[in-house]
Amino acid sequence: MEKIMKENEFKPLLEAQLSDAYCMECESKKILPKLQEAATDANLERTLEAQLITSNSNIEQLEKVCLLAEMDVTIDDCDDLKVVVGKAKQYLDKGPVNDAGILSHIERINNYKSAIYNSAVRFAKEVNHPSIHSELQILANHTYNIIDRLGRLNNDQSDERAIRNL
């Protein structure tokens, strides 16, 4: 009985995380092509393309997870998340400074996504749903991989700038 109560208590938390993740992915999907077009660095363009592919895949995966969990996710109540993603619009002018801004903001968005997915993974474990837990862990790993790629891109750009300034 206590286990069922615990599972029921965590279900709304999981549903909220899934809604937030879905919103972040949908909003990211809208802005990424614009950022890719504004980017002047070829590596950043390719990374943004990979990010878009990942976001599209994550949206499909989240929809499957929600079906499995018998939960409805909405993007009706995600104004705060839209603001986080929408701030990237300030970097739509072309140029190396905007490339740095794009990179910085995409890192911020992905770190936010990572926090959402990691919480969802924990809550899925609490509601005792191993298949949902497993699927969400894959999504968390995808986000981590993008964060890692962005970090390497950022380091490469920093190294390149340092070499030019020698």
Solvent accessible surface area in square Angstrom, and as a share of the most:
residue,aa,sasa,rsa
1,M,178,0.79
2,E,142,0.64
3,K,124,0.52
4,I,103,0.52
5,M,101,0.45
6,K,92,0.39
7,E,39,0.17
8,N,91,0.47
9,E,107,0.48
10,F,48,0.20
11,K,80,0.34
12,P,80,0.51
13,L,81,0.41
14,L,0,0.00
15,E,59,0.26
16,A,51,0.39
17,Q,35,0.15
18,L,1,0.00
19,S,22,0.14
20,D,44,0.23
21,A,0,0.00
22,Y,37,0.14
23,C,1,0.00
24,M,0,0.00
25,E,0,0.00
26,C,20,0.12
27,E,19,0.09
28,S,2,0.01
29,K,91,0.39
30,K,122,0.52
31,I,6,0.03
32,L,1,0.00
33,P,60,0.38
34,K,104,0.44
35,L,0,0.00
36,Q,45,0.20
37,E,131,0.59
38,A,4,0.03
39,A,5,0.04
40,T,69,0.40
41,D,40,0.21
42,A,56,0.43
43,N,66,0.34
44,L,0,0.00
45,E,62,0.28
46,R,126,0.46
47,T,4,0.02
48,L,0,0.00
49,E,83,0.37
50,A,21,0.17
51,Q,4,0.02
52,L,36,0.18
53,I,111,0.56
54,T,24,0.14
55,S,0,0.00
56,N,51,0.26
57,S,48,0.31
58,N,2,0.01
59,I,18,0.09
60,E,105,0.47
61,Q,40,0.18
62,L,0,0.00
63,E,77,0.34
64,K,117,0.50
65,V,0,0.00
66,C,8,0.05
67,L,144,0.72
68,L,88,0.44
69,A,8,0.07
70,E,150,0.67
71,M,14,0.06
72,D,119,0.62
73,V,30,0.17
74,T,69,0.40
75,I,58,0.29
76,D,121,0.63
77,D,134,0.69
78,C,5,0.03
79,D,96,0.50
80,D,115,0.59
81,L,10,0.05
82,K,74,0.31
83,V,89,0.51
84,V,33,0.19
85,V,3,0.02
86,G,25,0.24
87,K,108,0.46
88,A,0,0.00
89,K,117,0.50
90,Q,113,0.50
91,Y,48,0.18
92,L,63,0.31
93,D,102,0.53
94,K,133,0.56
95,G,16,0.15
96,P,110,0.69
97,V,126,0.73
98,N,27,0.14
99,D,7,0.04
100,A,46,0.36
101,G,9,0.09
102,I,0,0.00
103,L,3,0.02
104,S,50,0.32
105,H,2,0.01
106,I,3,0.02
107,E,38,0.17
108,R,123,0.45
109,I,2,0.01
110,N,2,0.01
111,N,79,0.41
112,Y,96,0.36
113,K,2,0.01
114,S,21,0.13
115,A,62,0.48
116,I,9,0.05
117,Y,1,0.00
118,N,66,0.34
119,S,19,0.12
120,A,0,0.00
121,V,15,0.08
122,R,136,0.49
123,F,32,0.14
124,A,0,0.00
125,K,140,0.59
126,E,56,0.25
127,V,20,0.12
128,N,80,0.41
129,H,59,0.26
130,P,101,0.64
131,S,53,0.34
132,I,1,0.00
133,H,52,0.23
134,S,56,0.36
135,E,46,0.21
136,L,0,0.00
137,Q,68,0.30
138,I,75,0.38
139,L,0,0.00
140,A,6,0.05
141,N,71,0.37
142,H,60,0.27
143,T,3,0.02
144,Y,135,0.51
145,N,87,0.45
146,I,11,0.05
147,I,35,0.18
148,D,59,0.31
149,R,82,0.30
150,L,0,0.00
151,G,24,0.23
152,R,135,0.49
153,L,9,0.04
154,N,53,0.27
155,N,93,0.48
156,D,78,0.41
157,Q,23,0.10
158,S,48,0.31
159,D,82,0.43
160,E,98,0.44
161,R,101,0.37
162,A,58,0.45
163,I,117,0.60
164,R,157,0.57
165,N,126,0.65
166,L,184,0.91
